[in-house]
């Protein structure tokens, strides 16, 4: 079973020029900055510290788009559906953040 997965991952790397493990690592590495940024944005808005909220809004944006930026820079021959799914993930993340900020 693991040979099938490694062959599949190697095929993705060869076909599209993107290492799925790097994409996954960037995606998972963005989890802590994502949630910490939401916390700091909410705290900054409540304390009327708008420069802090703006800085962490920037950090939040980077955490959301970094894995897809990696694919955009290093990927080749990517199917159109990847960009549709990636765009939907980014849009749903932004929508989720905005909804959380409204509640705070």
KEGU-537604 format. One record per residue (C-alpha): x, y, z; residue in three letters. Coordinates in nm, 3 decimals. Layout:
# KEGU-537604
REC       xx       yy       zz   aa
REC        X        Y        Z  ALA
...
//
This chain:
# KEGU-537604
REC       xx       yy       zz   aa
REC    0.000    0.000    0.000  UNK
REC    0.274    0.250    0.092  UNK
REC    0.449    0.181   -0.237  UNK
REC    0.136    0.285   -0.422  UNK
REC    0.121    0.614   -0.228  UNK
REC    0.489    0.689   -0.279  UNK
REC    0.458    0.612   -0.650  UNK
REC    0.152    0.836   -0.671  UNK
REC    0.334    1.121   -0.492  UNK
REC    0.639    1.075   -0.716  UNK
REC    0.410    1.084   -1.020  UNK
REC    0.261    1.414   -0.906  UNK
REC    0.608    1.556   -0.854  UNK
REC    0.725    1.443   -1.198  UNK
REC    0.410    1.545   -1.386  UNK
REC    0.339    1.879   -1.220  UNK
REC    0.679    1.980   -1.080  UNK
REC    0.537    2.019   -0.731  UNK
REC    0.629    1.810   -0.430  UNK
REC    0.300    1.723   -0.253  UNK
REC    0.485    1.680    0.076  UNK
REC    0.612    2.039    0.060  UNK
REC    0.261    2.159   -0.025  UNK
REC    0.120    1.962    0.270  UNK
REC    0.393    2.087    0.503  UNK
REC    0.327    2.449    0.403  UNK
REC   -0.047    2.395    0.448  UNK
REC   -0.005    2.240    0.794  UNK
REC    0.262    2.491    0.897  UNK
REC    0.010    2.766    0.829  UNK
REC   -0.237    2.636    1.088  UNK
REC   -0.070    2.794    1.392  UNK
REC   -0.011    3.135    1.230  UNK
REC   -0.368    3.122    1.096  UNK
REC   -0.532    3.079    1.437  UNK
REC   -0.283    3.303    1.619  UNK
REC   -0.348    3.578    1.364  UNK
REC   -0.722    3.551    1.412  UNK
REC   -0.670    3.582    1.788  UNK
REC   -0.441    3.884    1.747  UNK
REC   -0.671    4.054    1.495  UNK
REC   -0.967    4.017    1.729  UNK
REC   -0.760    4.142    2.024  UNK
REC   -0.629    4.433    1.817  UNK
REC   -0.977    4.533    1.706  UNK
REC   -1.118    4.511    2.058  UNK
REC   -0.830    4.721    2.194  UNK
REC   -0.852    4.961    1.898  UNK
REC   -0.493    4.872    1.807  UNK
REC   -0.548    4.886    1.432  UNK
REC   -0.181    4.865    1.327  UNK
REC   -0.151    4.532    1.511  UNK
REC   -0.470    4.406    1.348  UNK
REC   -0.340    4.511    1.007  UNK
REC   -0.003    4.335    1.056  UNK
REC   -0.169    4.015    1.166  UNK
REC   -0.417    4.044    0.881  UNK
REC   -0.117    4.038    0.650  UNK
REC    0.026    3.734    0.834  UNK
REC   -0.313    3.566    0.803  UNK
REC   -0.323    3.629    0.429  UNK
REC    0.023    3.479    0.386  UNK
REC   -0.073    3.173    0.591  UNK
REC   -0.376    3.118    0.367  UNK
REC   -0.211    3.161    0.027  UNK
REC    0.144    3.032    0.087  UNK
REC    0.084    2.668   -0.018  UNK
REC   -0.096    2.780   -0.334  UNK
REC    0.175    3.036   -0.406  UNK
REC    0.428    2.751   -0.392  UNK
REC    0.224    2.561   -0.652  UNK
REC    0.182    2.873   -0.869  UNK
REC    0.557    2.939   -0.871  UNK
REC    0.689    2.584   -0.914  UNK
REC    0.396    2.400   -1.072  UNK
REC    0.356    2.327   -1.440  UNK
REC    0.085    2.159   -1.648  UNK
REC   -0.161    2.192   -1.361  UNK
REC   -0.520    2.094   -1.437  UNK
REC   -0.780    2.371   -1.429  UNK
REC   -0.973    2.198   -1.151  UNK
REC   -0.678    2.244   -0.914  UNK
REC   -0.708    2.621   -0.945  UNK
REC   -1.085    2.603   -0.896  UNK
REC   -1.046    2.391   -0.580  UNK
REC   -0.759    2.611   -0.457  UNK
REC   -0.962    2.925   -0.518  UNK
REC   -1.259    2.777   -0.333  UNK
REC   -1.037    2.686   -0.037  UNK
REC   -0.895    3.038   -0.024  UNK
REC   -1.240    3.198   -0.057  UNK
REC   -1.389    2.975    0.212  UNK
REC   -1.097    3.058    0.442  UNK
REC   -1.149    3.431    0.389  UNK
REC   -1.524    3.393    0.443  UNK
REC   -1.464    3.196    0.763  UNK
REC   -1.224    3.460    0.895  UNK
REC   -1.464    3.743    0.817  UNK
REC   -1.749    3.556    0.986  UNK
REC   -1.537    3.501    1.298  UNK
REC   -1.432    3.864    1.307  UNK
REC   -1.795    3.978    1.286  UNK
REC   -1.882    3.764    1.588  UNK
REC   -1.596    3.911    1.794  UNK
//
